[in-house]
Amino acid sequence: MPDLFNGKLVFTQIPQLLRYLPVTLELTLAAGIIGLVLGFIIALIRVKRTPVLYQISTVYISVLRGTPIIVQLYISYFGIPIFLKYLNYWNGTDWDINNVPPVLFAILALAFNQSAFMAEVIRAAITAVDSGQLEAARSLGMSPAQVRRRVILPQAGVIALPGLMNSLIGLIKGTSLAFVCAVVDMTAAGQIMAGSSYRYFEMYCSLAIIYWVITLVLERAGAWLEHRLSVPEQAPALRQVTEAVPEQAERTPSLPERGTVRRLPALNRQGITALAGTVGKEAIARD
Amino acid sequence: MISIRNISKSFNGHKVLDGVSVDIEDGEVVALIGPSGTGKSTFLRSINLLEHPDTGELEIDGKTYDLAHASKDETLEIRRSTAMVFQQFNLLRNRTALQNVMEGLTVVKHVPKAQARERALRELRNVGLEEWSDHYPQHLSGGQQQRVAIARALSMDPRLLLLDEPTSALDPERVNEVQRTIAVAAAAGNTMLLVSHEMGFVRSIASRVIFLEDGRIVEQGSPEEIFGNPHTDRLRDFLSSFERYGVDHSDSGILTNTAWQAQEARRKEHEREDFALEAV
């Protein structure tokens, strides 16, 4: 049988590829964080419908979601140097494009792309928070900032998490296109290696395994986080109330002190006590 | 004394509230009744500015707020001196019962955590739910959730407790426990403004009943006046609609008519006693 497929090589070359894993992770992490922050800001603009910025964000999201990531990477790679030259021309500065590491072009393109997707996920999550929850918080006297921090963010976070994870998984795979910006990530390294051995099929199998395992780890992490952040499904045990019930417990349910009652004008006392009487122990002993 | 004056509110040119004013003495329980869509809830929600009325004033302990033009700080101040119990409970779903009650104390009133916890546990005990304090809202029945919501509202020591149809979203067998809890809070001297469709409950708990229709106060008086001797046709029509569907408003599960009369007699006696005591 001819040596068409070297199954062993698929696994033995993985360590070599993993030397480039940091590049892939760096791209993912940087683009993910920038994309999240930017996406969050854009989501806020869209929820608040801030004039002008809102219209800009609509176009921004539409364009970035509507063009292929590889095109965006190319635009970033060729566009930023041109932009820099114009800046130099206008400001009389002398920035050298060769000092900009190529990974920056890739990070920027991936981050902008991510921000568009994440903005939509976050916007949907914010609007999905039940308005009753906000009203409850407001009626307690919380300031708008407190409502945002204590109610909207935690609840929207839980709702947004699966969508954000999805987007992040897309990003990891998107980093495999970074070679167009002259970044040697895992995929690019694999292509170079396969170029000399002509074992392309084995190489892509190895890459597939690595990406899949990374994604698997992320999926598990996402599921764990989701589980941690959401309300437990199981009801906890009833709290043991060991504390001795204060002396009022011995009293039969009764009216508040006479003096208190008399202060209440035209209080429907009998009606209230008829109802309240059955409630138990020191229910009335509110101070 | 709490004074709510001249609240008006239009939605899309339709006048929902047309200059409604209500004065509430300390410790009074005032009930708003009336057909659906007459602005009862809007009135309640205008008081704590969950709704923004077109005109209106609120006076609490001598301080007057212009509800239509309240500043941010005034809005927070108003909300901190009133508390609301919602039809749909609206407990924060990612917090336990105890955390829900503590929330306002720690975040809004800046009570130290240990103290807030103690207070919250006491409030939960008062509504009979101390054992349930570690449960999340989704683990509690509707009635229990509403009792936690009442505990949460009372923990803020509100000058005025607003109850917006507190039992309307409950299963029938859960209505009583919530009504009792509210009655306990009333007995403890909390000042309340209640919107309810449970006429029996209104009759037993309210010190004054206000009949609202089409955004105006049509009639108001003591429960016995309103239910026993309605003056206007509109109120009579409204009350009779409860009878038409087989629910006698004077007898809807809480107090029978005879019990009511007996109670009335006892009440008058008590009043005489009180009077005598005062005279001493």
Interface residues (C-beta under 8 A of the other chain):
Chain A: D130 G132 Q133 E135 A136 A137 R138 S139 L140 G141 M142 S143 P144 Q146 R150 V151 P154 Q155 V158 V231 P232 A235 P236 A237 L238 R239 Q240 V241 L255 P256 R258 T260 V261 R262 R263 L264 P265 A266 L267 N268 R269 Q270 G271 I272 T273 A274 L275 A276 T278 V279 G280 E282 A283 I284 A285 R286
Chain B: E25 D26 G27 E28 V29 N48 L50 K72 L76 E77 R79 R80 T82 A83 M84 F86 Q88 N90 L91 L92 R93 N94 E103 G104 V107 V108 R125 N126 V127 G128 E130 E131 W132 S133 D134 H135 Y136 Q138 H139 A149 R152 L154 M156 Q179 R180 T181 I182 A183 V184 A185 A186 A187 A188 G189 F201 R203 S204 I205 A206 S207 R208 S222 P223 I254 L255 A259 Q263 E264 R266 R267 H270 D274 L277 E278
